[in-house]
C-alpha cells in the first residue's frame, strides 16, 4: 500500500489481478459495524458478477490489488452475507476517506 495508506478514490481505480490476469475492480468498501476497519471489498468482476474480496487476502500495491488465487473471491451468496453484517463506507458520510495498510479508515472528514 502506498505510504501509509490509499485514498478510496485511488483504490476504486485499481484493477484486481491474479498473476497479472484481470479479475475485476472494487466498487464498494465494506466495514466492520463500528465503521473503523475494512472487512473487505465488493468487486465487479470481468464476467459481470459481484463478488466479495476479504481485506486480509488483498495485497494493495501500486497499480493493482493482487490476490494469490481466484478462490479468494467469494460468490454472491457470501457477498450478501457480508453486506448484511457490515456497513458501507459510502453510508458513513465521509469526505475523502483513506484506508491505511491495517485496514483502518483514516484522514476522513465528515461531509458538510
N, CA and C atoms as a LAMMPS dump frame, in Angstrom:
ITEM: TIMESTEP
0
ITEM: NUMBER OF ATOMS
336
ITEM: BOX BOUNDS ff ff ff
-5.0000000000000000e+02 5.0000000000000000e+02
-5.0000000000000000e+02 5.0000000000000000e+02
-5.0000000000000000e+02 5.0000000000000000e+02
ITEM: ATOMS id mol type element x y z
1 1 1 N 0.853 -1.168 0
2 1 2 C 0 0 0
3 1 3 C 0.897 1.228 0
4 2 1 N 0.519 2.192 -0.749
5 2 2 C 1.323 3.406 -0.894
6 2 3 C 1.468 4.143 0.422
7 3 1 N 2.734 4.405 0.812
8 3 2 C 2.986 5.178 2.02
9 3 3 C 2.235 4.607 3.198
10 4 1 N 1.445 5.449 3.831
11 4 2 C 0.699 4.998 4.996
12 4 3 C -0.745 4.636 4.657
13 5 1 N -1.118 4.688 3.394
14 5 2 C -2.474 4.341 3.018
15 5 3 C -2.791 4.706 1.593
16 6 1 N -4.065 4.582 1.256
17 6 2 C -4.537 4.892 -0.091
18 6 3 C -5.914 5.544 0.024
19 7 1 N -6.157 6.524 -0.815
20 7 2 C -7.484 7.136 -0.824
21 7 3 C -8.465 6.148 -1.444
22 8 1 N -9.707 6.234 -1.032
23 8 2 C -10.723 5.345 -1.576
24 8 3 C -10.896 5.592 -3.07
25 9 1 N -10.81 6.848 -3.499
26 9 2 C -10.903 7.142 -4.937
27 9 3 C -9.804 6.426 -5.716
28 10 1 N -8.577 6.449 -5.196
29 10 2 C -7.474 5.744 -5.856
30 10 3 C -7.682 4.238 -5.804
31 11 1 N -8.201 3.741 -4.701
32 11 2 C -8.463 2.308 -4.558
33 11 3 C -9.449 1.83 -5.615
34 12 1 N -10.519 2.596 -5.841
35 12 2 C -11.533 2.211 -6.815
36 12 3 C -10.993 2.21 -8.249
37 13 1 N -9.893 2.894 -8.48
38 13 2 C -9.293 2.922 -9.816
39 13 3 C -8.386 1.711 -10.075
40 14 1 N -8.083 0.94 -9.039
41 14 2 C -7.152 -0.179 -9.188
42 14 3 C -7.849 -1.445 -9.684
43 15 1 N -7.242 -2.14 -10.635
44 15 2 C -7.775 -3.447 -11.034
45 15 3 C -7.376 -4.502 -10.003
46 16 1 N -8.197 -5.521 -9.865
47 16 2 C -7.851 -6.683 -9.054
48 16 3 C -7.294 -7.716 -10.017
49 17 1 N -6.076 -8.187 -9.714
50 17 2 C -5.405 -9.135 -10.609
51 17 3 C -4.832 -10.315 -9.835
52 18 1 N -4.745 -11.435 -10.538
53 18 2 C -4.057 -12.613 -10.04
54 18 3 C -2.97 -12.937 -11.055
55 19 1 N -1.723 -12.833 -10.631
56 19 2 C -0.57 -13.082 -11.514
57 19 3 C -0.694 -12.292 -12.825
58 20 1 N -1.156 -11.034 -12.71
59 20 2 C -1.279 -10.164 -13.869
60 20 3 C -2.579 -10.306 -14.643
61 21 1 N -3.403 -11.291 -14.324
62 21 2 C -4.664 -11.521 -15.03
63 21 3 C -5.771 -10.708 -14.36
64 22 1 N -6.468 -9.909 -15.166
65 22 2 C -7.543 -9.059 -14.654
66 22 3 C -8.719 -9.904 -14.179
67 23 1 N -9.161 -9.664 -12.943
68 23 2 C -10.318 -10.363 -12.386
69 23 3 C -11.513 -9.436 -12.184
70 24 1 N -11.253 -8.173 -11.867
71 24 2 C -12.34 -7.238 -11.617
72 24 3 C -11.816 -5.954 -11.016
73 25 1 N -12.757 -5.177 -10.431
74 25 2 C -12.379 -3.918 -9.789
75 25 3 C -13.281 -3.675 -8.594
76 26 1 N -12.762 -2.991 -7.567
77 26 2 C -13.588 -2.703 -6.391
78 26 3 C -14.623 -1.62 -6.701
79 27 1 N -15.822 -1.829 -6.175
80 27 2 C -16.877 -0.823 -6.348
81 27 3 C -17.465 -0.375 -5.014
82 28 1 N -17.096 -1.074 -3.934
83 28 2 C -17.579 -0.679 -2.609
84 28 3 C -16.617 -1.207 -1.551
85 29 1 N -16.587 -0.522 -0.427
86 29 2 C -15.779 -0.928 0.711
87 29 3 C -16.744 -1.277 1.84
88 30 1 N -16.596 -2.476 2.396
89 30 2 C -17.444 -2.928 3.491
90 30 3 C -16.645 -2.892 4.778
91 31 1 N -17.223 -2.26 5.798
92 31 2 C -16.538 -2.009 7.059
93 31 3 C -17.168 -2.791 8.207
94 32 1 N -16.372 -3.016 9.232
95 32 2 C -16.878 -3.575 10.479
96 32 3 C -18.006 -2.666 10.952
97 33 1 N -18.915 -3.189 11.728
98 33 2 C -20.077 -2.409 12.169
99 33 3 C -19.717 -1.108 12.874
100 34 1 N -18.516 -1.003 13.449
101 34 2 C -18.096 0.248 14.085
102 34 3 C -17.723 1.294 13.044
103 35 1 N -17.494 0.867 11.808
104 35 2 C -17.108 1.792 10.755
105 35 3 C -15.656 2.189 10.773
106 36 1 N -14.854 1.522 11.584
107 36 2 C -13.454 1.918 11.731
108 36 3 C -12.474 1.041 10.962
109 37 1 N -12.871 -0.167 10.574
110 37 2 C -11.921 -1.088 9.946
111 37 3 C -12.573 -1.789 8.752
112 38 1 N -11.78 -1.949 7.686
113 38 2 C -12.25 -2.594 6.465
114 38 3 C -12.336 -4.109 6.67
115 39 1 N -13.464 -4.67 6.287
116 39 2 C -13.648 -6.121 6.287
117 39 3 C -13.292 -6.66 4.904
118 40 1 N -13.71 -5.935 3.871
119 40 2 C -13.414 -6.368 2.508
120 40 3 C -14.009 -5.437 1.477
121 41 1 N -13.936 -5.885 0.234
122 41 2 C -14.382 -5.077 -0.895
123 41 3 C -15.426 -5.834 -1.709
124 42 1 N -16.412 -5.093 -2.198
125 42 2 C -17.297 -5.643 -3.206
126 42 3 C -16.632 -5.384 -4.549
127 43 1 N -16.551 -6.425 -5.371
128 43 2 C -15.925 -6.317 -6.684
129 43 3 C -16.962 -6.499 -7.776
130 44 1 N -16.751 -5.803 -8.882
131 44 2 C -17.45 -6.093 -10.122
132 44 3 C -16.432 -6.832 -10.969
133 45 1 N -16.696 -8.087 -11.235
134 45 2 C -15.721 -8.929 -11.93
135 45 3 C -15.914 -8.874 -13.439
136 46 1 N -14.908 -9.348 -14.146
137 46 2 C -14.919 -9.325 -15.606
138 46 3 C -16.086 -10.067 -16.224
139 47 1 N -16.639 -11.054 -15.52
140 47 2 C -17.788 -11.803 -16.036
141 47 3 C -19.122 -11.15 -15.678
142 48 1 N -19.072 -9.955 -15.055
143 48 2 C -20.277 -9.229 -14.677
144 48 3 C -20.804 -9.577 -13.297
145 49 1 N -20.243 -10.581 -12.659
146 49 2 C -20.688 -10.989 -11.323
147 49 3 C -20.106 -10.068 -10.252
148 50 1 N -20.832 -9.936 -9.168
149 50 2 C -20.353 -9.207 -7.999
150 50 3 C -19.827 -10.239 -7.012
151 51 1 N -18.636 -9.984 -6.479
152 51 2 C -18.018 -10.907 -5.539
153 51 3 C -17.43 -10.127 -4.367
154 52 1 N -17.142 -10.86 -3.295
155 52 2 C -16.547 -10.278 -2.1
156 52 3 C -15.082 -10.675 -2.022
157 53 1 N -14.216 -9.679 -1.774
158 53 2 C -12.792 -9.919 -1.574
159 53 3 C -12.443 -9.514 -0.149
160 54 1 N -12.107 -10.484 0.714
161 54 2 C -11.71 -10.133 2.08
162 54 3 C -10.447 -9.274 2.089
163 55 1 N -10.442 -8.254 2.928
164 55 2 C -9.292 -7.356 3.021
165 55 3 C -8.018 -8.115 3.38
166 56 1 N -8.141 -9.123 4.223
167 56 2 C -6.974 -9.862 4.712
168 56 3 C -6.193 -10.567 3.602
169 57 1 N -6.825 -10.853 2.477
170 57 2 C -6.121 -11.554 1.391
171 57 3 C -5.79 -10.636 0.216
172 58 1 N -6.165 -9.368 0.33
173 58 2 C -5.896 -8.402 -0.738
174 58 3 C -4.542 -7.737 -0.506
175 59 1 N -3.727 -7.71 -1.531
176 59 2 C -2.423 -7.05 -1.459
177 59 3 C -2.503 -5.79 -2.307
178 60 1 N -2.768 -4.66 -1.65
179 60 2 C -2.91 -3.388 -2.353
180 60 3 C -1.517 -2.874 -2.68
181 61 1 N -1.224 -2.785 -3.978
182 61 2 C 0.087 -2.358 -4.466
183 61 3 C -0.073 -1.149 -5.38
184 62 1 N 1.052 -0.588 -5.786
185 62 2 C 0.993 0.458 -6.808
186 62 3 C 0.489 -0.179 -8.094
187 63 1 N -0.632 0.292 -8.581
188 63 2 C -1.15 -0.152 -9.861
189 63 3 C -2.097 -1.323 -9.83
190 64 1 N -2.277 -1.994 -8.698
191 64 2 C -3.204 -3.123 -8.66
192 64 3 C -3.502 -3.565 -7.233
193 65 1 N -4.546 -4.35 -7.128
194 65 2 C -4.817 -5.116 -5.923
195 65 3 C -4.572 -6.558 -6.334
196 66 1 N -3.544 -7.149 -5.757
197 66 2 C -3.156 -8.501 -6.144
198 66 3 C -3.773 -9.525 -5.204
199 67 1 N -4.167 -10.649 -5.776
200 67 2 C -4.629 -11.797 -4.997
201 67 3 C -3.837 -13.014 -5.454
202 68 1 N -3.598 -13.932 -4.535
203 68 2 C -2.811 -15.126 -4.854
204 68 3 C -3.632 -16.176 -5.593
205 69 1 N -4.948 -16.145 -5.411
206 69 2 C -5.813 -17.148 -6.027
207 69 3 C -7.177 -16.543 -6.307
208 70 1 N -7.776 -16.946 -7.41
209 70 2 C -9.133 -16.503 -7.723
210 70 3 C -10.133 -17.074 -6.727
211 71 1 N -9.74 -18.111 -6.002
212 71 2 C -10.621 -18.716 -4.998
213 71 3 C -10.853 -17.796 -3.802
214 72 1 N -10.05 -16.746 -3.68
215 72 2 C -10.257 -15.789 -2.585
216 72 3 C -11.42 -14.842 -2.872
217 73 1 N -11.901 -14.826 -4.105
218 73 2 C -13.06 -14.011 -4.455
219 73 3 C -14.306 -14.834 -4.155
220 74 1 N -15.079 -14.39 -3.17
221 74 2 C -16.237 -15.154 -2.719
222 74 3 C -17.475 -14.783 -3.523
223 75 1 N -18.349 -15.75 -3.731
224 75 2 C -19.506 -15.583 -4.609
225 75 3 C -20.572 -14.648 -4.037
226 76 1 N -21.621 -14.46 -4.82
227 76 2 C -22.706 -13.541 -4.47
228 76 3 C -23.363 -13.903 -3.141
229 77 1 N -23.477 -15.171 -2.841
230 77 2 C -24.075 -15.605 -1.574
231 77 3 C -23.244 -15.1 -0.393
232 78 1 N -21.931 -15.229 -0.496
233 78 2 C -21.043 -14.726 0.562
234 78 3 C -21.085 -13.203 0.607
235 79 1 N -21.141 -12.569 -0.554
236 79 2 C -21.233 -11.111 -0.598
237 79 3 C -22.484 -10.641 0.139
238 80 1 N -23.6 -11.308 -0.089
239 80 2 C -24.842 -10.958 0.599
240 80 3 C -24.672 -11.094 2.112
241 81 1 N -24.031 -12.156 2.543
242 81 2 C -23.765 -12.368 3.966
243 81 3 C -22.992 -11.172 4.542
244 82 1 N -21.926 -10.77 3.874
245 82 2 C -21.112 -9.663 4.383
246 82 3 C -21.84 -8.329 4.289
247 83 1 N -22.613 -8.121 3.233
248 83 2 C -23.39 -6.875 3.125
249 83 3 C -24.34 -6.717 4.315
250 84 1 N -24.952 -7.823 4.743
251 84 2 C -25.924 -7.781 5.835
252 84 3 C -25.271 -7.56 7.201
253 85 1 N -23.978 -7.809 7.319
254 85 2 C -23.308 -7.751 8.615
255 85 3 C -22.252 -6.646 8.721
256 86 1 N -22.177 -5.815 7.709
257 86 2 C -21.188 -4.736 7.699
258 86 3 C -21.872 -3.419 7.347
259 87 1 N -21.056 -2.386 7.324
260 87 2 C -21.514 -1.06 6.893
261 87 3 C -20.768 -0.687 5.613
262 88 1 N -21.46 -0.009 4.733
263 88 2 C -20.82 0.502 3.518
264 88 3 C -20.083 1.79 3.855
265 89 1 N -18.883 1.94 3.367
266 89 2 C -18.119 3.159 3.596
267 89 3 C -18.886 4.377 3.097
268 90 1 N -19.538 4.26 1.963
269 90 2 C -20.287 5.384 1.387
270 90 3 C -21.404 5.874 2.313
271 91 1 N -21.934 4.983 3.148
272 91 2 C -23.032 5.359 4.039
273 91 3 C -22.575 6.158 5.263
274 92 1 N -21.273 6.249 5.475
275 92 2 C -20.768 6.961 6.657
276 92 3 C -20.706 8.471 6.472
277 93 1 N -20.861 8.952 5.237
278 93 2 C -20.85 10.392 5.004
279 93 3 C -19.485 11.033 5.171
280 94 1 N -18.437 10.301 4.837
281 94 2 C -17.083 10.825 4.974
282 94 3 C -16.61 11.43 3.651
283 95 1 N -15.893 12.532 3.747
284 95 2 C -15.306 13.155 2.564
285 95 3 C -13.835 12.743 2.494
286 96 1 N -13.413 12.263 1.359
287 96 2 C -12.02 11.912 1.1
288 96 3 C -11.437 10.907 2.096
289 97 1 N -12.104 9.786 2.332
290 97 2 C -11.542 8.797 3.258
291 97 3 C -10.335 8.077 2.664
292 98 1 N -9.447 7.678 3.546
293 98 2 C -8.275 6.882 3.211
294 98 3 C -8.341 5.589 3.993
295 99 1 N -7.65 4.587 3.5
296 99 2 C -7.541 3.312 4.202
297 99 3 C -6.06 3.053 4.416
298 100 1 N -5.68 2.796 5.668
299 100 2 C -4.266 2.524 5.929
300 100 3 C -3.964 1.048 5.694
301 101 1 N -2.687 0.684 5.816
302 101 2 C -2.262 -0.687 5.499
303 101 3 C -2.856 -1.733 6.436
304 102 1 N -3.37 -1.317 7.593
305 102 2 C -4.012 -2.239 8.526
306 102 3 C -5.526 -2.301 8.343
307 103 1 N -6.042 -1.536 7.37
308 103 2 C -7.47 -1.56 7.097
309 103 3 C -8.294 -0.57 7.906
310 104 1 N -7.643 0.369 8.567
311 104 2 C -8.381 1.405 9.313
312 104 3 C -8.738 2.553 8.374
313 105 1 N -9.918 3.113 8.591
314 105 2 C -10.318 4.307 7.839
315 105 3 C -9.641 5.49 8.511
316 106 1 N -8.876 6.258 7.744
317 106 2 C -8.092 7.375 8.285
318 106 3 C -8.307 8.637 7.465
319 107 1 N -7.835 9.746 8.022
320 107 2 C -7.868 11.042 7.343
321 107 3 C -9.201 11.321 6.669
322 108 1 N -10.247 10.932 7.35
323 108 2 C -11.579 11.161 6.79
324 108 3 C -12.242 12.311 7.525
325 109 1 N -12.888 13.16 6.767
326 109 2 C -13.613 14.268 7.361
327 109 3 C -15.101 14.047 7.109
328 110 1 N -15.922 14.421 8.063
329 110 2 C -17.36 14.302 7.877
330 110 3 C -17.798 15.318 6.828
331 111 1 N -18.582 14.859 5.867
332 111 2 C -19.067 15.747 4.809
333 111 3 C -20.034 16.769 5.405
334 112 1 N -19.93 17.986 4.955
335 112 2 C -20.808 19.054 5.487
336 112 3 C -22.107 19.096 4.738
